[in-house]
Amino acid sequence: MSAGETELRRGMAALDQFRETMDALAQQQEIIRISLEEHLRARETLTRYREAGANAEILVPVGANSFLVAASKDVDKAFVSIGSDLLVYDKIETQIERLDARIKSITEAANAIGQRLGEIQRRAEAQGAAVQDLYDRLQTKGAPGERS
């Protein structure tokens, strides 16, 4: 195997690594997108619940676009998970502030992954161009009737 072929194989291996990294980052982006949507839905639900007022008939989302009819009772407080199966019963305003902090954190993580993905894509494109150039040179070099 010539040095050019070895270099071409290394370039192709690097492209495969870039592809794997981009796939992993895309999966992370999807997980973050789902988490962000869930947090935004929770924030909206808490806000609407509080705005409905006491004894209002409301639809409570239970997931998968399914709802229960309920009457609002304590529109000033809500239960929100703080992790490890722990719930906090606190003012809705405080819960919304917690959710806003989480939303900000999730958004920052999404932006960081987006920037990383853009960087990897640019590097992969440059690597792809270099591999294509090397391949073209090897093809020209090995063509019948041509000398290197």
C-alpha positions, 0 to 999 in steps of 0.5 A: 500500500502506497503512502498516498493510499495510507493517507487516504484511509486515514482521511476516510477514518477521520471522516467516519469519526466526524460523522459519528460525533455529529450523530451523537451531537444530533441525538443530544440535541433531540433529547434537549429539544424534548426536555425544553418542550416539556419545561415550556409546557409545564410553565405554560400549564402553571401560568394558565392554571393560576390565571384560571382562578379558583373553582374554574373548570380546566383541562389538565394535560396528562401526556400524549395529547390527553386531558382530564377535566378538573376544577381548580382549587389552590391556584397559588401553589403547585407541586414541582419535582426537584429531583430524586423523587422529591416534590416541592409544594410552593407558590406557582410564581416560585415554581415558574422561576425554577422552571425559567432557570431550568429553561435557561440552562437547557437553552444554553446547553442547546446553544453549546451543542449547536455551536459544537455541531457547527464546528464539527460540520465545518471540520468534516467539510474541510476533511472531506474536501482534503480527502476528495483532493487526495483521491483525485490526485491518486486517481490521476497519478495511477491513470494509464499513460500518465507519469507521476 
